[in-house]
């Protein structure tokens, strides 16, 4: 995703223009400009980490599908549920956590009644010959999850297929026999941080 298409960049640009038209306060303008520059440097820093090739991935690992922090880890019967929360300044790409086939995909349209509440907007099942990984995308704002994926598509680990909504969360469900690597509050980077292993 181009950094200038991010929600944070659009919001900061709007505030800068609004300040120029109404307040024309140089201090506010400088602060907003500094935030904009910081956003650009943050994006460029993380973008450097996205330049990954399949040769760098080790087999037997599930990698983080987004950049952010581990918001919660729940052990639920025969499943491990990992909730990932994205920082506002991070790029919004979502990638395949494993190599596999899209066995099921669903989209839910968010309504005005759900505004400012975290509700599910899409579900994705990725499977290989051994297991399935389930990902659920939730958003606090009215948003639609856009993806080029369809049932039957095959993707490799690290392949980017969609974008996160602003301030969205992603829940990843893994089989209970996986060995968890990450912990609550830990920072993760898309396609780089191993989340769990199965070998």
C-alpha positions in Angstrom: 0.0 0.0 0.0 1.3 3.5 -0.9 1.9 5.5 2.3 0.0 8.5 0.9 -3.1 6.4 0.8 -3.2 5.6 4.5 -5.9 6.9 6.7 -3.4 8.6 9.0 -1.8 10.5 6.1 -5.2 11.6 4.8 -6.3 12.8 8.2 -3.1 14.8 8.9 -3.3 16.4 5.4 -6.9 17.4 6.0 -6.0 18.9 9.4 -3.0 20.9 7.8 -5.3 22.3 5.1 -8.0 23.1 7.7 -5.5 24.9 9.8 -4.2 26.9 6.8 -7.8 27.9 5.8 -9.2 28.7 9.3 -6.7 29.2 12.1 -3.5 29.7 10.1 -1.6 29.1 13.3 2.1 28.4 12.6 2.6 26.4 15.8 -0.3 24.0 15.0 0.9 23.8 11.4 4.5 22.9 12.5 3.2 20.2 14.9 1.0 18.6 12.2 3.9 18.8 9.8 6.2 17.0 12.3 3.5 14.3 12.8 3.3 13.9 9.0 7.1 13.6 8.7 7.2 11.1 11.6 4.5 9.0 9.8 6.5 8.9 6.6 9.7 7.8 8.4 7.8 5.2 10.4 6.3 3.9 7.1 9.6 3.8 5.4 11.2 1.9 8.3 8.5 -0.8 8.3 8.4 -0.9 4.5 12.0 -1.9 4.6 11.0 -5.0 6.6 8.3 -5.9 4.0 10.9 -6.6 1.3 11.0 -10.3 2.0 11.4 -13.3 -0.2 10.1 -16.8 0.3 13.7 -18.0 0.8 13.8 -16.2 4.1 10.8 -18.2 5.6 11.5 -21.3 7.6 9.1 -24.2 7.3 7.1 -25.1 10.4 6.3 -21.5 11.4 3.3 -19.3 11.3 4.3 -15.7 10.7 2.5 -12.5 11.7 0.0 -11.4 9.0 0.2 -7.7 10.1 2.4 -5.3 12.0 1.3 -4.2 15.5 1.1 -5.8 18.9 -0.3 -9.0 20.4 -3.4 -7.7 22.2 -4.5 -11.0 23.7 -3.8 -14.8 23.6 -6.7 -17.1 24.6 -6.5 -20.9 24.8 -10.0 -22.1 23.9 -10.5 -25.9 24.0 -8.7 -27.2 20.9 -7.7 -23.8 19.6 -5.4 -20.9 20.3 -6.8 -17.4 19.5 -4.3 -14.6 19.0 -5.7 -11.1 18.7 -3.4 -8.6 16.9 -3.9 -4.9 17.2 -2.4 -2.5 14.7 -0.8 0.9 15.5 -2.3 3.9 13.7 1.1 4.8 12.1 1.9 1.4 10.6 1.2 0.3 7.1 -2.0 -1.5 6.7 -1.0 -4.6 4.6 -2.2 -8.1 5.5 -0.1 -11.1 4.3 -0.5 -14.9 4.3 0.8 -16.3 7.6 1.5 -19.7 6.0 1.6 -21.1 2.5 -1.7 -22.7 1.6 -5.1 -22.6 -0.1 -8.0 -20.3 0.6 -10.6 -22.9 1.7 -13.3 -20.4 2.7 -13.7 -16.6 2.7 -16.6 -14.4 3.9 -17.3 -10.7 3.9 -19.7 -8.8 6.2 -20.8 -5.3 5.5 -20.7 -3.0 8.6 -23.7 -0.9 9.2 -24.2 2.5 10.8 -25.7 0.8 13.9 -22.3 -0.8 14.5 -20.4 2.4 14.3 -17.6 2.7 17.0 -18.1 -0.9 18.0 -15.7 -3.7 17.0 -17.6 -6.0 14.7 -16.5 -8.6 12.2 -16.1 -7.6 8.6 -14.4 -10.6 7.1 -13.3 -14.2 7.7 -10.6 -16.2 6.0 -9.6 -19.9 6.2 -6.2 -20.9 4.8 -5.4 -24.6 4.7 -2.6 -26.9 3.8 -2.3 -30.7 3.9 -1.8 -30.7 7.7 -4.1 -28.0 9.3 -6.2 -24.8 8.8 -5.5 -21.3 10.0 -8.5 -19.1 10.6 -8.3 -15.3 10.4 -11.1 -12.9 11.5 -10.9 -9.2 10.7 -12.8 -6.7 12.9 -13.1 -3.0 12.7 -14.4 -0.2 15.0 -15.5 2.0 12.0 -17.7 1.6 9.0 -15.4 -0.2 6.5 -15.4 -2.9 3.9 -12.6 -5.4 3.7 -11.3 -5.5 0.2 -9.3 -8.5 -1.0 -8.4 -10.0 -4.4 -8.7 -13.5 -2.8 -11.3 -16.1 -3.8 -11.9 -19.6 -2.7 -9.4 -22.0 -4.2 -6.6 -19.4 -4.5 -3.2 -20.4 -3.3 -0.8 -18.1 -1.6 2.8 -18.2 -0.2 3.9 -17.1 3.2 4.4 -13.3 3.2 2.2 -12.7 0.1 0.1 -9.5 0.7 -3.6 -9.9 -0.2 -5.5 -7.2 1.6 -5.5 -4.0 3.8 -6.4 -3.4 7.4 -9.1 -0.9 8.2 -8.0 2.1 10.3 -7.6 1.0 14.0 -8.7 -2.5 13.1 -7.8 -5.8 14.8 -7.1 -9.3 13.4 -7.8 -12.5 15.3 -5.8 -15.6 14.2 -7.0 -19.0 15.3 -4.5 -21.9 15.4 -4.7 -25.6 16.4 -4.0 -26.1 20.1 -1.0 -28.4 19.5 1.0 -25.4 18.0 3.9 -24.1 20.1 3.2 -20.4 20.8 6.2 -18.1 20.4 4.7 -14.6 21.0 3.2 -13.2 24.2 0.8 -10.5 25.2 2.0 -7.0 24.5 4.8 -8.2 22.2 5.5 -6.2 19.0 5.1 -8.1 15.7 6.2 -7.2 12.2 4.3 -8.4 9.1 5.9 -11.5 7.5 8.9 -11.3 9.8 7.8 -12.3 13.3 7.2 -16.0 13.9 3.9 -16.4 15.9 3.9 -20.1 16.5 5.4 -23.4 15.2 4.1 -26.8 14.5 7.2 -28.9 14.0 
